Structure formats: C-alpha cells, structure tokens
C-alpha cells in the first residue's frame, strides 16, 4: 500500500462516508452518526489522496474515548487500524488533563485492542445487536 498519512481533518464528511461503507453497508449497522460527531475530533487516514480509514476522539474530562475506527477492505491487513489507534492515543496524550483512553470494542476484535495495550473493563454490553466490551488504557 502507498504511504499513508493520518491526521485530524476539518472534512468529517469524508470520515462519515468511510464509516457508512464499513459499518452500515458492510457490517449491517442501521445507523452510524450520533450527537458525539459534533464534538469529536475526526481522524482521517489517506493513501495518496484516497481516504482509507477513519476514527474519532471524544474528550470527556480526563478520558479520551476513541471510536468509529474503520478501515476500508482493500487497506486491511497492513497495520493501518493499529496506526490509527496509535495516532489517536498520541493526540489524547497531548491534551492537557487527559489520563485515560477508552473505547467500546466489538467483542470479536478485542484481541486487536489487547495487543495495543487496552484492557477490558466491566461487563459486555449490546450495541445494536452486536456484543461490545469497554476497554481502557492509561496514557
């Protein structure tokens, strides 16, 4: 894959299109947008000028909640998902007062997040019919 850049974008609609393709079209979730999109920092991964991945970070007191992490099928398997998480964590570390990164992982991919240092917190929960697990990591 071409060199990929990951950065905060002022064009969240590009992230929304990627998320719609992955979460709604591919995974069958009925909706992807919510009120947190208005207050989130949106990260966009691009290979050349082509969007290939996205995530968002919502800050709440001392916690950075990373979410809506997605990578298009043709860019999977090359470490891009991990790179997006690492970029989000770096941004979170640079925010004054933020001490914890949190995310709600699909249970089927918890191992991916555990490999990046996240640990499960609390019981599994249902998110639109898919089992999820809260996971955290100290920054």
LINBEL-V232312 format. One record per backbone hydrogen bond with DSSP energy under -1.0 kcal/mol. CO is the residue of the C=O (numbers start at 0). NH is the residue of the N-H. Records with the same first field share a line. If there is no record, write none. Layout:
CO->NH  NH
This chain:
2->47
4->45
6->43
10->13
11->15
12->16
13->17
14->18
15->19
16->20
17->21
18->22
19->23  24
20->25
21->26
22->28
33->36
34->37
35->39
40->56
41->8
42->54
43->6
44->51  52
45->4
46->49
49->46
51->71
52->44
53->69
54->42
55->66
56->40
57->64
59->62
61->98  99
62->59
63->101
64->57
66->55
69->53
71->74
72->75
78->82
79->83
80->84
81->85
82->86
83->87
84->88
85->89
86->90
87->91
88->92
89->93
91->94
94->97
98->138
99->63
100->136
101->65
102->134
104->132
105->108
106->109
108->112
109->113
110->114
112->117
113->116
118->135
124->131
126->129
129->126
130->106
131->124
132->104
133->120
134->102
135->118
136->100
